[in-house]
């Protein structure tokens, strides 16, 4: 499968189009093999799959951070609101409004929460008053960050650091956020809170999201559309509601058995016969 099939694209427009890209590391290792996906403007799209499937590589190929790890997009193209961007520098893409929130809640531990947030406004050129207004807007979305604004980020909780990372991205006036594994290492209640904030940002601020996530269950509850990656290829895509009801997705990603598997041996035999790999 190389062509996206999202039927909702026509009325909303396209924020991001990844067109049949291949990514190679160190001029040798082929990681992505003809990946295509589309994020509608104002949409939330989930990129799903197991660890090592190529989710993070896809996000870094979009943000152009792949070059910092000796990776390269060798085929295909990436378009952001109709402009080809895979040849740009990462900071150029940030100025155009496409921001990646890295896996692992990367904050500057020796800076306060507020100082971390202000680093997100580094590329802005609209003056201190606009930056101050943006900071208050971030605090409106993340009240807990306002309470901890003077605390060193390295001494805050994992959930607060994730909020700080997303808030820092918001400070750059994004049109799209590439969100990598937002649930990693967080308690279920905190994960719910993070995803509620993502939905709020999408609905109220109009920010588009492409989120890479191993937690398929929660991702498909909040996303509008989803793509499933395996071994560097898109193997399945569709509306989130349809993917939640897909029997293969239930079996392999949601942990819901059809009820007719009697033993681990049967499960292994079934897994060798995934319909999308046939």
N, C-alpha and C positions, 0 to 999 in steps of 0.2 A: 504494500500500500504506500503510495507516494503522494497522493493528492488528498488534501483535507476535504471533508464532506460536510462541514457545518452548514446547515440550511439557514442559519440566522444571520449570515454575513451580509446579505444584500441590503437590508434596511439599516444596519448599524454602521457599516464601514469597517475597514481593517486597520487595526493599530499595528500589528506585527504579522509579517508573513515570512516564514522560514521555508525556503524553497529548495528541497532536495539536496541538503548539505551533507558533505562528508568531512570528517575531522580526523586528522592524523597527528599523533604525538611523536616527537623526535624523528620525524621523517620516516617512521617505520610502522608504528602501531595504529591500525585503523580502528577508531572507536565508534564513530557515527557513520552509518551506512545508508545515505539517502533519506535523511529525516526531513519531513515536511509537516508544518503545522501552521495554524492561523489563530490569532487572538483578535476577536472583534473589539472595536473601540468601546470602552465601557464594560468589557466582559471580564469574567474570572474563568481562566482555563487552567485545568490541572494536568500536570505531566507526571504520570504515575509509573511505578515499576519498582522492582527490587533493587537493593544496593548493588551498584556496579552496572546497572542497565544503561547508563548514559545520560541521566537526568541533569546532573550538575554540569557535565560537559556541554549539553545543549544550551543551558543558561549562559555559560561562559562564552560559548560561541556567539550568542546573541549580543552579549555585553562587550565583546572583544577582549575580555580578560584572559582568553585562552592562550594568547601569545606569551603571557607572562609565565606560562608553564610549558613552554616549548611545544605548544600545540598550534595547529593551523587549519583553517577552513580551506580545503583543497578543491572542492567542487560546490556548486550551488551558490545561493545568495541569501542575504537577510535584508528585508525591507521594513522600515519603521515609518508608518504613516506615508507610505508610497515612495520613500526615499531609500535608496540602497545605502546601507550603513556598515556592512561587514568589512569595508576597507578603511573605516575611520579609526581614530584613536579612541580609547575608552572615555577620556574626558570630553571629547567632542560629542559622544553619544549621551553622556550625562547632561550636557548643556541642551541637548535636544529633548531631554525629559525621560530617558530610559535609564533606570537605576537598578542595580542588583544588590539585594540584601543577601550577604553570603551565608552559607551554612555554618553553624557553630556560634552564632551571636557575637560576631567580631565587634567589640567595643574597645575604646582606649581605656584600659583599666585604671590608669593613673590620672585620668581626667574625670571631672564630675559629670553627672548625667546631662546637665545643661551645656557644659562645654562640648560634650560629645554631640549633642544635637546641633550646636552652632557650627561644628565642622561640616555638617551637611549643607550649609549655605555658602560654602567657600566659592562656588562657581557663580553665585548670583551677583548681579550688577544693578539691582534696583533699590539700593540704599538701606540704611539701618532701620528705618521705620518699617519698611516692608518685611525685613527679616524678623523684627520684633513681633509684628503681627502674625507671621508664620509660626513663630515659636509659641505664641499663645494659642494658635489653632491646634498645634500638636498637643499642647497640654489639655485642650478641650477633648481631644480624642483619647488621650492617655492621662487621666487624672492622677494615677499612681506616680507617673514620672514627675508631675509637678510637686508632689509631696516629697519626692526623693531628689529634687533638682540639685541640691548641694552635696549629695553623697557621691563618693568615688564609685564609678561604674563597676570596678573590679570587686566591690564589696556588696553589690546588689544581687538579688536572686536571678536565676536563669530566666524566669518570665519577664522580669524588669529589664534585663539586658536585651531580650528579644524585642520588647516594646521600644527600647532605646534605639536599636538598630533600624526598626521600621520608621520610627519617628525621625531619625536622622535622614533617612531617604526622603521622607515627606518634606523636609526643610529645603530640598533642592527643587521644589515645584515639579514633581514628576507627572508625566502623562501615563507612564507605565512603570510598575515595579516587578522585577524578577525576584521571586521569593523562594529561597532554597531551603527546604526541610524546616519549615517554621516550628514543627512539633517536636523536633529532636530533643530528647532529654528532658522534656517538660511533663509535669503532672497533667493528667487528663483535664482537670478543671481549668488549668492555665491555658492548655491548648484550645479549649472551647472559647476562652476569653480572647485569645489572639485571633482566632478565626472570626469571631464576632466583630472585632475591630476591623479586620480586613473587609468584611462585608459592608461595614459602616462606611469605610473610606471609599469603597467602590460605589456605594449608593449615593453618598452625599457629596463627595469630592470628584466623582467621575473618573477615578484612577483605575486603569486596566491592570489586571494581574495575570502573570504566568507563574504558577507556583509548582515547584517540584516537590513531591511528597511521597514518602513510603506509606504513610497512614491513609490508605485508599478510602477507608470508611468515612473519615471526617472530610477528606478532600472532596469527595463526590457529594457530600451534603451541602457544601458551600459553593462549589464551582458550578458554572453553567454548562461547561463542555469539558471533555477529558480525552487525553491521548495516553495509551499504554505503550511503554518502551520495553523491549526485551533485546538484549545483546546488540544495542545500538540501532535498532530498527523500530519504527512504529508498527505494532502488530494489531492494534484495535483502536478505534476512536468513535466517539458519538456523544450525544447529549448525556449529561451527568445522570439524569433520571433513568435513561435507558441502560447505561452502564451498570447502575446499581442493581438492575433487574436481570442483567445478562448472567446466564448460568456459569459460564467460564470465569467471569470476573468474581462471582460469588465464591466459586470453588477455590480459585488460586490466589485471590487478593483480599477477600473479605472473610475467609475461613468458614464459609457456610457450605456444608456438604449436602449433596443431593439425597443422602440417606441410604444409598445403596452400596456404599463402600464398607466392606466387612473387615478389612485389615489394612495395615500399612503397606503390604505388598500390592494390594489392589490400588491404593492411592499412587504408589510409585509407577505402576503400569499405566494408570490413567494419565499421569503427568507426562509420560513419554509420548502421549498422543494428543497433545493440545491441538484443538481444531485449527487455530490460526497458524500453526506451524506445519500443518499437513501439506 
